[in-house]
Amino acid sequence: QVEVVESGGGLVQAGGSLRLSCAASRSIFSFSVMGWYRQAPGKQRELVAHITYSGTTSYADSVKGRITISRDIFRKMVYLQMNSLKAEDTARYYCNARPLQAGVPEYWGQGTQVTVSS
């Protein structure tokens, strides 16, 4: 059973920083893409950032320049460094892993809550 487990959420003031961590239970090279999504109350889940097998990164327009996704291959970790946080970044953040194998469902963590006070 593959797992991805998030940590690092919390309460922070606007303008502050947080680093979220996603721990995978197996090599991150097992996945074609790993990413972070978020869901605020009453809103749909949206992609924040992702990093591909080759290391290419992509970001939502709303977070460009403030948020950075990175990975530690040896520790099987993916990180989301969030700076200059805004109240609108408040959401539950989820780690997602898309397996290389076709037809295998994506993996989701339970999420970690980020609350930004204005």
Protein Blocks (a to p, Z undefined) as FASTA:
>chain_A
ZZdddehiacddehiacddddddfbdfklpfbdcdddddehiacddfbdcdfkopacddf
klgokaccdddfklopacdddehiafklgccdddddddfbghiacdddebjaddddZZ
